[in-house]
């Protein structure tokens, strides 16, 4: 804050500085939009009619869109890696299930042999 200024003058200066920063942020975000120059101009025209609160909301929305567009490739790579790991895990899980089933079948065969052997001894 500036020395020698009243609190109203300081508040006005802070509001003006915040407005400049918000405007610069919006301008930067709008420049990254993948729309025609006419679309950007129309958006800028509409922004002139917005309140400060609306400008902050729009700025947040545009920032979200920008960040999503910038991380799209990373997100796709991550999704592919997750799918690769899931497929590998499922393959291992299937292999373990097959091995367990084979062991169970072997135990069942051995048990059946013992039962048959016991039955033949009993007769």
LOSENU-315027 format. One record per residue: residue number from 0; residue in one letter; y, z, x of N, C-alpha, C in turn. Coordinates in steps of 0.2 Angstrom, whole numbers, plus 5000, padded with zeros to 4 digits. Each point is the difference from the previous one (the first is absolute). Layout:
<kebas>
KEBA num residuo n.yy n.zz n.xx ca.yy ca.zz ca.xx c.yy c.zz c.xx
KEBA NUM       A    Y    Z    X     Y     Z     X    Y    Z    X
...
</kebas>
This chain:
<kebas>
KEBA num residuo n.yy n.zz n.xx ca.yy ca.zz ca.xx c.yy c.zz c.xx
KEBA   0       X 4994 5000 5004  5006  5000  4996 5006 5000 5004
KEBA   1       X 5006 4997 4998  5006  5000  5003 5004 5006 5000
KEBA   2       X 5003 5002 5006  5004  5006  5000 5007 4998 4996
KEBA   3       X 5003 5005 4997  5006  4999  4997 5000 4997 4993
KEBA   4       X 4994 4998 4998  4999  4996  4993 4998 5005 4995
KEBA   5       X 5002 4999 4994  4998  5004  4994 4993 4999 4999
KEBA   6       X 4997 5004 4996  4993  4999  4998 4999 4994 4996
KEBA   7       X 5005 4998 4996  5000  4994  4996 5000 4994 5004
KEBA   8       X 5004 5000 5005  5000  4995  5005 4994 4999 5004
KEBA   9       X 4997 5006 5002  4994  4999  5004 4994 4998 4995
KEBA  10       X 5000 5002 4994  4995  4998  4995 5000 4992 4999
KEBA  11       X 5007 4998 4999  5001  4992  4999 4997 4997 5007
KEBA  12       X 5002 5002 5005  4998  4997  5007 4992 5000 5000
KEBA  13       X 4997 5005 4999  4992  5001  5000 4997 4995 4995
KEBA  14       X 5003 5000 4994  4998  4995  4995 5000 4993 5002
KEBA  15       X 5006 4998 5003  5001  4994  5002 4995 4998 5006
KEBA  16       X 4999 5005 5004  4995  4998  5006 4993 4999 4997
KEBA  17       X 4998 5004 4995  4994  5000  4997 4999 4993 4997
KEBA  18       X 5006 4998 4996  5000  4993  4997 4999 4995 5005
KEBA  19       X 5003 5000 5005  5000  4995  5005 4992 4999 5003
KEBA  20       X 4997 5006 5001  4993  5000  5003 4996 4998 4995
KEBA  21       X 5001 5002 4993  4995  4997  4995 5001 4993 4999
KEBA  22       X 5006 4997 5001  5002  4993  4999 4996 4996 5006
KEBA  23       X 5001 5003 5006  4997  4997  5006 4992 5000 4999
KEBA  24       X 4997 5005 4997  4993  5001  4999 4998 4994 4995
KEBA  25       X 5004 5000 4995  4998  4995  4994 5001 4993 5003
KEBA  26       X 5005 4999 5004  5001  4993  5003 4994 4998 5004
KEBA  27       X 4998 5005 5004  4994  4998  5005 4994 4999 4996
KEBA  28       X 4999 5004 4995  4994  4999  4996 5000 4994 4996
KEBA  29       X 5005 4998 4997  5001  4994  4996 4999 4994 5005
KEBA  30       X 5002 5000 5006  4999  4995  5004 4993 4998 5002
KEBA  31       X 4996 5005 4999  4992  5000  5002 4997 4997 4993
KEBA  32       X 5003 5000 4995  4996  4998  4994 4998 4993 5000
KEBA  33       X 4995 4998 4998  4997  4993  5000 5002 4997 4993
KEBA  34       X 5007 4999 4999  5002  4996  4995 5006 4996 5002
KEBA  35       X 5002 4995 4996  5005  4995  5002 5007 5004 5001
KEBA  36       X 5004 4996 5003  5007  5003  5002 5003 5001 4993
KEBA  37       X 4999 4996 4995  5003  5001  4994 4998 5006 4996
KEBA  38       X 4994 5001 5001  4997  5007  4997 5003 5006 5004
KEBA  39       X 5001 4999 5006  5003  5006  5004 5007 5001 4998
KEBA  40       X 5004 4994 4999  5007  5001  4997 5000 5003 4994
KEBA  41       X 4995 4998 4995  5000  5003  4993 4999 5007 5001
KEBA  42       X 4995 5002 5004  4999  5007  5001 5006 5004 5002
KEBA  43       X 5003 4997 5005  5006  5003  5003 5006 5001 4994
KEBA  44       X 5000 4995 4996  5005  5000  4995 4998 5006 4995
KEBA  45       X 4994 5000 4998  4997  5006  4996 5002 5007 5003
KEBA  46       X 4999 5000 5006  5001  5007  5004 5007 5002 4999
KEBA  47       X 5005 4996 5000  5007  5002  4999 5001 5004 4994
KEBA  48       X 4995 4999 4995  5001  5003  4993 4996 5007 5000
KEBA  49       X 4997 5001 5005  4996  5006  5000 5003 5007 5002
KEBA  50       X 4998 5005 4997  5002  5007  5003 4997 5001 5006
KEBA  51       X 5003 5006 5003  4997  5002  5007 4993 5002 4999
KEBA  52       X 4998 5003 4995  4994  5002  4999 4995 4994 4999
KEBA  53       X 5002 4995 4996  4996  4994  4999 4999 4997 5007
KEBA  54       X 5006 4999 5004  4999  4997  5006 4995 5004 5005
KEBA  55       X 5000 5006 5000  4995  5004  5004 4993 4998 4997
KEBA  56       X 4999 5000 4994  4993  4998  4997 4998 4993 5002
KEBA  57       X 5005 4996 4999  4998  4993  5002 4999 4999 5007
KEBA  58       X 5003 5004 5004  4999  5000  5008 4993 5003 5001
KEBA  59       X 4998 5005 4997  4994  5003  5001 4994 4995 4998
KEBA  60       X 5001 4996 4995  4995  4995  4997 5000 4995 5005
KEBA  61       X 5006 4997 5003  5000  4995  5004 4996 5002 5007
KEBA  62       X 5002 5006 5002  4997  5003  5006 4992 5000 4999
KEBA  63       X 4998 5002 4995  4992  5000  4998 4998 4993 5001
KEBA  64       X 5003 4995 4997  4997  4993  5000 5000 4998 5007
KEBA  65       X 5006 5001 5004  5000  4998  5007 4994 5003 5004
KEBA  66       X 4999 5007 4999  4995  5003  5004 4993 4997 4998
KEBA  67       X 4999 4999 4994  4994  4997  4998 4999 4993 5003
KEBA  68       X 5005 4996 5000  4999  4994  5003 4999 5000 5007
KEBA  69       X 5003 5005 5004  4999  5001  5007 4993 5002 5002
KEBA  70       X 4997 5004 4995  4994  5003  5002 4994 4997 4997
KEBA  71       X 5001 4994 4996  4995  4996  4997 4994 4999 5004
KEBA  72       X 5002 4997 5006  4994  4998  5005 4996 5006 5002
KEBA  73       X 5004 5005 5002  4996  5006  5002 4996 5003 4995
KEBA  74       X 5002 5000 4993  4997  5002  4995 4993 4996 4999
KEBA  75       X 5001 4993 5001  4994  4996  4999 4995 5001 5005
KEBA  76       X 5003 5001 5006  4995  5001  5006 4996 5007 4999
KEBA  77       X 5004 5005 4997  4997  5006  4999 4995 5000 4995
KEBA  78       X 5001 4996 4994  4995  4999  4995 4994 4996 5002
KEBA  79       X 5001 4995 5005  4994  4997  5002 4996 5004 5005
KEBA  80       X 5003 5005 5004  4997  5004  5004 4996 5005 4996
KEBA  81       X 5003 5003 4995  4997  5005  4995 4993 4996 4997
KEBA  82       X 5001 4994 4998  4995  4996  4997 4994 4999 5005
KEBA  83       X 5002 4999 5006  4995  4999  5006 4996 5007 5001
KEBA  84       X 5004 5005 5000  4996  5007  5001 4996 5001 4994
KEBA  85       X 5002 4999 4994  4997  5001  4994 4993 4996 5000
KEBA  86       X 5000 4994 5002  4994  4996  5000 4995 5002 5005
KEBA  87       X 5003 5002 5006  4996  5003  5005 4996 5006 4998
KEBA  88       X 5004 5005 4997  4998  5006  4997 4994 4999 4995
KEBA  89       X 5002 4995 4995  4995  4999  4995 4993 4997 5003
KEBA  90       X 5001 4996 5005  4994  4997  5004 4996 5006 5003
KEBA  91       X 5003 5004 5003  4997  5006  5003 4996 5004 4995
KEBA  92       X 5004 5001 4994  4997  5004  4995 4994 4997 4997
KEBA  93       X 5000 4993 4999  4995  4997  4997 4994 5000 5005
KEBA  94       X 5001 5000 5007  4995  5000  5005 4997 5007 5000
KEBA  95       X 5004 5005 4999  4997  5007  5000 4996 5001 4993
KEBA  96       X 5002 4997 4995  4997  5001  4993 4993 4996 5001
KEBA  97       X 5000 4995 5003  4994  4996  5001 4995 5004 5005
KEBA  98       X 5002 5003 5005  4996  5004  5004 4997 5006 4997
KEBA  99       X 5005 5003 4996  4997  5006  4996 4995 4998 4995
KEBA 100       X 5001 4995 4996  4995  4997  4996 4994 4999 5003
KEBA 101       X 5000 4996 5006  4994  4999  5003 4996 5006 5002
KEBA 102       X 5004 5005 5003  4996  5007  5002 4997 5003 4993
KEBA 103       X 5004 5000 4995  4997  5003  4994 4994 4996 4998
KEBA 104       X 5000 4993 5000  4994  4996  4998 4994 5002 5005
KEBA 105       X 5002 5001 5006  4994  5002  5005 4997 5006 4999
KEBA 106       X 5005 5005 4998  4997  5007  4998 4996 5000 4994
KEBA 107       X 5003 4996 4995  4996  4999  4994 4993 4997 5001
KEBA 108       X 4999 4995 5004  4994  4997  5002 4995 5005 5003
KEBA 109       X 5003 5004 5005  4996  5005  5003 4998 5006 4996
KEBA 110       X 5004 5001 4995  4999  5005  4995 4994 4998 4995
KEBA 111       X 5001 4993 4998  4995  4997  4996 4993 5000 5004
KEBA 112       X 5000 4999 5006  4994  5000  5004 4996 5006 5000
KEBA 113       X 5005 5006 5001  4997  5006  5000 4997 5002 4994
KEBA 114       X 5003 4998 4994  4998  5002  4994 4993 4996 4998
KEBA 115       X 5000 4994 5002  4994  4996  4999 4994 5004 5005
KEBA 116       X 5002 5001 5006  4995  5004  5004 4997 5006 4997
KEBA 117       X 5005 5004 4997  4998  5007  4997 4996 4998 4994
KEBA 118       X 5002 4995 4996  4996  4999  4994 4993 4998 5002
KEBA 119       X 4999 4996 5005  4993  4998  5002 4996 5005 5003
KEBA 120       X 5003 5005 5003  4997  5006  5003 4998 5005 4994
KEBA 121       X 5004 5000 4995  4998  5004  4994 4995 4998 4996
KEBA 122       X 4999 4993 5000  4994  4997  4996 4994 5001 5003
</kebas>
